[in-house]
Amino acid sequence: QVQFVESGGGLVQPGGSLRLSCAASGSILKFNAMGWYRQVPGKERVLLASITSGGGTTYADSVNGRFTISRDNGQNTVHLQMNSLKPEDTAVYYCYIAQRGRGVDWGQGTQVTVSS
């Protein structure tokens, strides 16, 4: 099993920034991918960004150039730096880890609200 500790969500004004962090622990393979999804009520969970254990990154078009995902060297901790936040970024943000043969494990989610 995998345990997660997520932090960094909260309320921010439009144009502001937040940094989400997620530390995964437990049964984790050396090669994996971690990242972030977000979900608003009544809609599907949407992939925002991912980073492999080798450092390769991918981004959704909606956040490319505004959000940056990073990973602590040798650690299963990822960060999502979110800049130029918009009201439509309001959602619950979920950390995940994907491991070959083990599927996907999810964090508990953290609320991000962008509002004036």
Legacy VTK file of the C-alpha trace (Angstrom):
# vtk DataFile Version 3.0
C-alpha trace
ASCII
DATASET POLYDATA
POINTS 116 float
0.000 0.000 0.000
0.948 3.600 -0.577
0.365 6.463 1.815
0.266 10.107 0.803
0.716 13.409 2.569
-0.564 16.307 0.494
-0.196 19.956 1.401
-0.356 23.449 -0.021
-3.952 23.947 -1.067
-6.033 26.919 -0.049
-7.611 30.167 -1.170
-5.783 32.512 -3.525
-6.764 35.543 -5.568
-6.794 35.429 -9.366
-3.290 35.912 -10.702
-1.764 34.503 -7.540
0.347 31.419 -6.930
0.218 28.261 -4.859
2.592 25.345 -4.442
1.202 21.878 -3.818
3.352 19.114 -2.392
2.781 15.385 -2.153
4.942 12.845 -0.351
4.306 9.177 -1.075
5.564 6.366 1.119
5.095 2.647 1.560
5.335 -0.025 -1.102
6.834 1.915 -4.031
8.857 0.622 -6.953
12.015 2.392 -8.103
10.496 3.235 -11.488
7.185 5.067 -11.313
5.333 8.153 -12.354
3.742 10.711 -10.069
1.599 13.675 -10.813
-1.563 15.639 -10.276
-5.145 15.466 -11.423
-7.934 17.829 -10.534
-11.670 17.435 -10.325
-14.638 19.754 -10.044
-18.047 18.541 -8.846
-19.981 16.723 -11.519
-17.015 16.344 -13.857
-14.362 13.741 -14.487
-10.930 13.874 -12.957
-8.504 15.550 -15.375
-4.757 14.935 -15.637
-2.730 18.127 -15.218
0.897 17.110 -15.017
3.068 14.080 -14.481
6.720 13.333 -13.844
8.524 10.022 -14.054
11.176 8.753 -11.688
13.608 9.641 -14.478
12.423 13.243 -14.561
10.364 13.255 -17.746
7.363 15.600 -17.571
4.071 16.061 -19.362
1.459 18.798 -19.024
-2.125 19.365 -20.022
-2.570 22.204 -22.486
-4.724 24.071 -19.975
-1.843 24.484 -17.524
1.233 24.361 -19.749
3.322 27.462 -19.122
1.553 28.276 -15.855
2.127 25.133 -13.778
5.446 23.404 -13.164
5.841 19.924 -11.755
9.034 18.886 -10.005
10.317 15.994 -7.992
12.789 15.741 -5.137
15.868 13.790 -6.244
15.600 10.155 -5.283
12.425 10.812 -3.359
8.805 10.060 -4.015
7.819 13.641 -3.373
6.377 15.846 -6.070
5.511 19.507 -6.161
3.197 21.491 -8.371
4.017 25.172 -8.645
0.903 26.955 -9.881
1.230 30.511 -11.158
-1.184 32.939 -12.801
-4.096 31.127 -11.234
-7.558 31.624 -12.681
-11.007 31.070 -11.175
-11.414 28.080 -13.477
-8.481 26.420 -11.718
-10.717 25.994 -8.680
-10.967 22.267 -7.974
-9.871 19.463 -5.714
-6.333 18.497 -6.662
-5.284 14.859 -6.314
-1.770 13.489 -6.227
-1.203 10.045 -7.704
1.487 7.474 -8.240
1.425 4.956 -11.070
3.491 1.799 -10.882
3.752 -0.928 -13.509
1.670 -3.909 -12.544
0.195 -2.106 -9.548
-2.131 0.419 -11.104
-2.660 3.868 -9.631
-2.837 4.986 -6.027
-4.421 8.308 -5.090
-3.888 10.907 -2.447
-6.775 12.256 -0.401
-7.047 15.483 -2.383
-6.556 19.113 -1.475
-8.891 21.988 -2.259
-7.677 24.912 -4.341
-9.985 27.899 -4.601
-9.188 30.880 -6.818
-11.441 33.774 -5.979
-11.352 37.461 -5.209
LINES 1 117
116 0 1 2 3 4 5 6 7 8 9 10 11 12 13 14 15 16 17 18 19 20 21 22 23 24 25 26 27 28 29 30 31 32 33 34 35 36 37 38 39 40 41 42 43 44 45 46 47 48 49 50 51 52 53 54 55 56 57 58 59 60 61 62 63 64 65 66 67 68 69 70 71 72 73 74 75 76 77 78 79 80 81 82 83 84 85 86 87 88 89 90 91 92 93 94 95 96 97 98 99 100 101 102 103 104 105 106 107 108 109 110 111 112 113 114 115
